[in-house]
Amino acid sequence: MLSTAFPDYPASDLPPIPAHWVDASWHNDACPSFMVSGLQVFVDYADPAKRESGDVRFHVMEAETARSIIATDDWQAVINAVEGFRA
C-alpha cells in the first residue's frame, strides 16, 4: 500500500520496519503508516520541508482512540514505545 498511497515517498526515508508491522498507508493521510499492537505508527518524510506540518518525523497513536503515545524524531524511541505499550 505504501507504494500506491505514496508513490513519491523515497524508500531511503523509511527506517527499518519490523516484519510483523502491517502497512496501513492511506493516500488521504499526510504520510505512510503502519499498524502494530493496536497502534498506528506514522513515518513522515526525512526532509522537514516535505512534511505536512514540518514538525517531528514519527508519531505513534492508539489506533482506536487516536490518543497520542509519542511524537519524536528518534526511531529507537518509537520502537521502545511500541514494545512497551499496553492497551
N, C-alpha and C positions, 0 to 999 in steps of 0.2 A: 504493500500500500504506500510505503514511503516514496517509491519511485513514481507512482501515479499521482499521489497527492501533492508531492513536492519535487517535480522533475528537475528543478534547478538547484536543489539542495546538494552542496558538494559532499561526496562520500568522505572526503578527508575531514570534514567538520564533525562527523559522527564519532563520538567516543566509543570505546569497546562496550557494546551492548551485551549483557549476559544472554546466553542462548535461550533461557526459559522466559524472557520478556517477550511479550506479543506486540507486534507493530499495530498501533491504533491510530496511525496518522490519518487525518481527515483534512481535505482541502480547504475547509472553512476555518480551520484553526490557523494561528499565526506561525506555527512551526510543527515539525514532526513530534509524535509522542508514542509512548509505549505503556502497556498495562502490565502490572505485576502486583500480586497480593492485595488487590483492592485499591491500588494506587495508579495514578496516571502520571507518567514522567515526561515532561515536555523538554525537548532538546532544541534550543534556539540556535541560530547561526553563530559561528565563531566570531564573525565580523559584527561588532555592535551596530554599525551603520545599516546592516540588513535586518536587524531585529525590529519588530513592530514597536516596542516601547524603548529599546536601546538600553534597558537595564540588565539585570543578571541573566545569565545564559540558561540555567537549569531551574525548572520549577517542578516540585512534586506536590500533588494534591490527592486527597481522598477522592476516588472516582465517583462514589455515590453522593457525597455531600459537597464536593468542590472545596473542602476546607484545606487551606494551605498547610503543608507539612514542612517544607523548606524551599527557599529560593536562594540560589548560590551560584557562584562561578566555579566551584570546586567539585569536580566529578566524584572524587572519593567521598566527599560529604554526602552526595546523593546516594551512592552505594550503601554507605553506613546507615543513612536514614531509612532506606528501603529494607535493609536487613534487620533493623531494629524496630520496625513498625509493627504494632499490634493493634488490629482493628477493635 
